């Protein structure tokens, strides 16, 4: 059998499996998150763990099909503990797929990131790899964030690609090339909680979906937002991936979204978003209000809170932007009033660019707001 090397950075160690890893391996593979996002057998037994540790990992090395390791990390008592397993699946011609699973006790401690850096550096240097791919079930945000921190470029999703207990599930895919820096390629845009007097801006939740569907189904919303009209009819089923799509935009630094909620009841009142975010430069403000929240000043307060967050320096917890833009169709007086009350300045007109439900085209009015404007 091939010899499995030992790799370490002084904190985390990659090593060959041992007999005393069996119990911890069973704990990892019986964990609900492991079952949800991997293809481990259910139920998972000690015999399954023994087979994987005694045979699957060593045979992978012997055949050069897969280079697998046990991850070992120091626990709270100072004693080295089993932290999971990782591997590179050899695709030939300088290609490999990275795979990993963490024991619950090491999650959130940076152990798996250290382990994967060791593995990737070893694979590029010792196995002459040129391209490593990362695959994960769509929706596995912990895995995607880890891949982002390691420098993988997520290039999209694959429909019905990964096998999970006889079913095919959608997957995300990303790549890392030899010589690329193992660090984030783009920002991961966050939605921090911002609290005002009557409203709070927070991340959208599944409990917001009924309110989102009601808002996008509303005639006023569809009059001024063409995409809401084009995507009708809106149902809970059609919006099953609405939240994931919003998170994917944030992960790709394309847009970031907040729910507007009542500060007391947490009821959904609408949404504010930033599109086309250029760090330290600019973004486009967009918003909508739930029908029950209109005329109460909640969207105005929410927009003001977000504008302030945009112009606060990044080191103080804001986005550090210099400029915001916004658009409103001619005739959408509520939107024009809101922008003007915040301080946005009209800068131009895009003629006949907005299609209304009756088939007519109207102008789109463009606004901007500079950080200096808000200061004044």
Secondary structure, 3 states (H helix, E strand, C coil): CCCCCCEECCCEEEECCCHHHHHHHHHHHHCHHHHHHCCCCCCCCHHHHHHHHHHHHHHHHHHCCEEEEEEEEECCCCCEEEEEEEEEEEEECCEEEEEEEECHHHCCCCHHHHHHHHHHHHHHHHCCCCEEEEEEECCCHHHHHHHHHCCCEEEEEEEEEEEECCEEEEEEEEEEECCCCCCCCCCCCCCCCEECCCEEEECCCHHHHHHHHHHHHCHHHHHHCHHHHHCCCCCCCCCCCHHHHHHHHHHCCCEEEEEEEECCCCCEEEEEEEEEEECCCEEEEEEEECHHHCCCCHHHHHHHHHHHHHHCCHHHCCCCCCEEEEEEECCCHHHHHHHHHHCCEEEEEEEEEEECCCCCEEEEEEEEEEHHHHHC
